[in-house]
C-alpha cells in the first residue's frame, strides 16, 4: 500500500512545483475572465503566441485584449493537466518548431481542455528567482 501511495505521489501532478502550478492556474483563470491586464502581468517580457513573438508588457496586454475582443464566447475550461520538463516530451513528443527553443529543465506546461479544443501554456522559472514562473509560450 505504501509503495502505491509513493508511486502516485512521484508520478502525479504533485511533483509539479506548487508555486508554478499556482501561477499556471491563476493565468488560466485570467484567460477565463478575459482580464488582459492581469494575464499580461503573469507573462515573461517576451511571449511566443503560437509562433508570433511579442515583447513588452504593453504589447502583450494589447495582444490579449485583441484576442479577447475577437472571442465573444465565454471561456470555460473543463479540465487541467500539468506536465513538467521531461514529461512534456514523453507525453507530447517533439513540439512544433514555431514554439522555438524551450528549456524543459525549468518549464511546466498546463493544458486547459475546453468543450472543443484547448490551450497549452508553457511557463518557465526565472533563472535567479526560485519559484517565480512566467508564461513564455502559448499554443493550441
C-alpha positions in Angstrom: 0.0 0.0 0.0 2.8 2.4 0.9 4.5 1.7 -2.4 1.3 2.5 -4.3 1.0 5.9 -2.5 4.6 6.7 -3.1 4.2 5.8 -6.8 1.2 8.0 -7.1 2.9 10.9 -5.4 6.1 10.6 -7.5 4.2 10.1 -10.8 1.4 12.6 -10.3 0.8 16.2 -10.7 2.0 16.7 -7.1 5.5 16.5 -8.5 4.9 19.9 -10.2 6.3 22.8 -8.3 3.3 24.1 -6.3 4.3 27.8 -7.0 4.4 27.1 -10.7 1.1 25.3 -10.5 -0.5 28.2 -8.7 0.8 30.7 -11.3 -0.4 28.5 -14.2 -3.8 28.1 -12.6 -4.0 31.8 -11.9 -3.1 32.6 -15.6 -5.8 30.2 -16.8 -8.3 32.0 -14.5 -7.3 35.3 -16.0 -7.9 33.9 -19.5 -11.3 32.6 -18.5 -12.1 36.0 -17.0 -10.8 37.7 -20.2 -8.7 40.0 -18.0 -6.0 41.1 -20.4 -4.1 43.2 -17.8 -3.8 40.5 -15.2 -3.0 37.9 -17.8 -0.2 40.0 -19.2 1.3 40.5 -15.7 1.9 36.8 -15.4 3.9 36.7 -18.7 7.6 36.9 -19.3 8.8 40.1 -21.1 8.7 38.1 -24.4 6.0 35.6 -25.2 5.6 33.2 -28.1 2.0 33.3 -29.2 1.9 30.2 -31.4 4.9 31.5 -33.5 4.2 35.2 -33.1 6.8 36.7 -30.8 5.6 39.7 -28.8 7.8 41.7 -26.4 7.0 44.2 -23.8 4.3 44.3 -21.2 2.0 46.8 -23.0 2.3 44.9 -26.3 1.4 41.6 -24.7 -1.5 43.3 -22.9 -2.8 44.7 -26.2 -2.5 41.3 -27.9 -4.6 39.7 -25.2 -7.1 42.5 -25.4 -7.4 41.9 -29.2 -7.8 38.2 -28.8 -10.5 38.6 -26.1 -12.5 41.1 -28.1 -12.5 38.7 -31.1 -13.6 35.8 -28.9 -17.1 36.6 -27.9 -18.0 33.3 -26.3 -17.3 32.6 -22.7 -14.0 30.8 -22.0 -14.7 27.7 -19.9 -12.1 25.1 -19.1 -13.3 21.6 -18.3 -10.1 20.1 -17.2 -6.4 21.0 -16.5 -3.4 18.8 -16.9 0.0 19.7 -15.6 3.3 18.4 -17.0 6.8 19.2 -16.1 10.1 19.2 -18.1 10.8 15.7 -19.3 7.1 14.6 -19.1 6.3 17.2 -21.7 8.4 15.5 -24.4 7.5 11.9 -23.2 3.7 12.6 -23.5 3.6 15.0 -26.4 6.6 14.2 -28.4 8.6 16.8 -30.4 7.0 20.2 -30.1 6.3 22.3 -33.2 9.2 24.4 -34.4 7.1 27.6 -34.2 7.4 27.4 -30.4 11.1 27.9 -30.6 13.6 26.6 -28.1 12.3 25.8 -24.6 14.5 24.8 -21.6 12.5 21.8 -20.4 14.5 21.6 -17.2 12.8 24.7 -15.8 9.4 24.5 -17.7 6.0 23.4 -16.7 3.0 23.0 -19.1 -0.6 23.5 -18.3 -3.1 22.0 -20.8 -6.5 23.6 -20.5 -9.2 21.5 -22.1 -12.3 23.1 -23.3 -15.5 21.6 -24.7 -13.9 21.8 -28.2 -10.2 22.2 -28.4 -8.0 23.7 -25.7 -4.8 25.6 -25.0 -1.3 24.8 -24.0 0.6 27.3 -21.9 4.3 26.9 -21.1 5.7 28.6 -18.0 9.3 28.8 -17.1 11.0 29.5 -13.8 13.2 32.6 -13.9 16.9 32.0 -13.5 17.6 34.0 -10.4 14.3 33.8 -8.7 13.3 30.3 -7.4 9.6 29.6 -7.6 8.8 32.6 -9.9 7.2 31.3 -13.0 6.1 33.3 -16.1 4.3 32.4 -19.3 6.8 32.1 -22.2 4.7 30.4 -24.9 1.0 29.7 -25.7 -0.4 27.4 -28.4 -3.3 25.2 -29.2 
